Amino acid sequence: MQRRDFLATCAVGLVTEQAFAAVAAAPPKLYQRSRLVDPTGRAIRAAELPPRRNLLFHYPYRATP
């Protein structure tokens, strides 16, 4: 390993460690609970969901799949 490569690796490691420490120290962001409803507005129960089928949920906005 060349000296230049070693110094670059150390610099990347230091920056990564500092960024991780900043993220780890941040307080968690809490979101409101949401309820899945059918087109009529009735709450969907887990037992009503079909097994082995992919479902698309728009959360938190209708334009955000």
RAHU-V929930 format. One record per run of one state. SS is the DSSP state (2 for helix, 1 for strand, 0 for the rest). FROM is the first residue (numbers start at 0). LEN is the number of residues. If there is no record, write none. Layout:
ss | from | len
SS | FROM | LEN
SS | FROM | LEN
This chain:
ss | from | len
0 | 0 | 2
2 | 2 | 23
0 | 25 | 11
1 | 36 | 1
0 | 37 | 5
1 | 42 | 1
0 | 43 | 2
2 | 45 | 3
0 | 48 | 17
